[in-house]
């Protein structure tokens, strides 16, 4: 039996603190149960830490504010009722559940899971790219909550271990866990592909951009385009970039293009201000290829040629810790050190 497939039980009345992923789910759950704390953070992006207070500091630095203050406070309580996680069938929600399990284990609290729907047919990852994010009718599901499934300590330990691996300075352990543990939960394969997609790739011919950076930069042209236009085009088409952006959100596209333009001082990506700075990042600037920038799609001359990316506890494109993505014999991406081909 999968560690995330514990048999359900009828709804009972013990006190719970409900954890919802996303504001919409939180609003819907609040109408049915209480108390509810909302995890509004996209943990797939930016730095993460095992310690709750250090994690909050890292997320505040990354976003400019702490997106899940009430959940952070709940995870620092020395004791309390069981944490009941409303689990959507998405990789981000699974990662959030792992974080909750890590905090709960350290304080002797129980975890209960309410699964908000199964993974839809065709939503699992194929090839090097993750599957497109599944849209869940959280409002509809919240009014007919499924049975709660109390988790065993073993299940919580597995999940907490995954969170700790995500937060490590080295991304290798997390990558191996996802590759070896795909039978434990269908979203682990998705998580592994997402994780590997942020790191530059190594092949016999040398280094190349990360999969996500390649897909983003391939949308550029000699003409000026706003991130909003690029995002709409990607989401309308059945493209790999559309799947990625369904997971990262639109603002990541704008932020990454801005990082490229600043890091290379316009050599690879040029930027021009499009509208007042008070406008959304999606329309405030437009971007195009810089002089000779298109060549970076063929080869990455050195790791520091690209702006660094924080993901979990690791940093991609960091010369002092050169982690790269390779493909295994089944063409599944995994992360390892640049100097080794193991």
C-alpha positions, 0 to 999 in steps of 0.5 A: 500500500502506498504511504499516501494511500491510507484507508479512510474512515468516517468523519469524526468530531475530534478537534482539528486544525485544517490546512488548506492550500491556496486562498480559494480552498481556504475560503471554501473550507472556512464555510464548512469547518474551523479553524482553518489556516491557509498555505498560500505559498508556492513552495516549488519556487525559491528557498526552503528551510527545515526549521520553521522560523528560518523557512519564514525568513527565507520566504520573506526574503524571496517574496517580500512578505511571509505568505503563510504566517498563520500556518507558520505559527501553527507549526511552531506550537509545542503541542496542539490538535491534529493537523488536517490537510486538505490535499489537492492532487498537485505537486505543490500541495504534496510538498506542502503536506511534507512540510506539515508532516515535518513540523508535526513530527517534531512536536508530537502532533498527528496529521490527518489527510483529506484528499480533494480528488484523485489525479486525473487521467493523463495528468501524470508526467511524461518525458522531461517535462512535468504534467500541467497543473490539475484544476481542482474545484475546491469550492465544490469539493469542500462542501462534500469533504471526503473521509479523513485518513489519519496517517501513521508515524511511518507515513509522516516520517516518509513525507517529512524525509522528503521535505528535509531532502528538498531543503538540503544544500545538495539536491541529489538526495531529493532527486534520487528519492523522487526517482526511486519512490514514484510508486509511493505517490503519483506526484513524486514523478512530477516533483522530480521533473520540476526539481530537475528542470531548474538546473542546467543540463550536462551532456557529452557536448557540454553544458546547456540551459535548464529545461525551464530556461530554455523553454522561456528564452525560446519564446523571445524574438527580435520584437519586443514582447511583454511577459503577459503576451508570452504567458497567454501564448504559452497557455493557449498552446499545448506546449511544454512551457504552458505546463511549466507556467501552470505550476510556477504561475505567471509572475515567475516568467516576468521575474525570470526574464528580468533576472536574465536582462539584469544578469547579462546587462542586456547581452542575452535578453534586452528589456525596455520599460513598457508602462509605469512601474506601479503596473503589474510586472506582466506589462510593466516591461517588454523583452527581446533577444539581446545582441548575439543572445540567441547563441545561448540556446545552443550552449551554456558557456559557463555556469555563471553565464546564467542568473542563479535560481534558488530551489529548496535548499539548493541553488542552480547555476552556482559555480561553487556547487555545480549541480546539473541535470542528466537523463537516466537510461529511461530518459528521466531527468535527475540531478547530480554533481557536474564532476560525476556521471553516476 
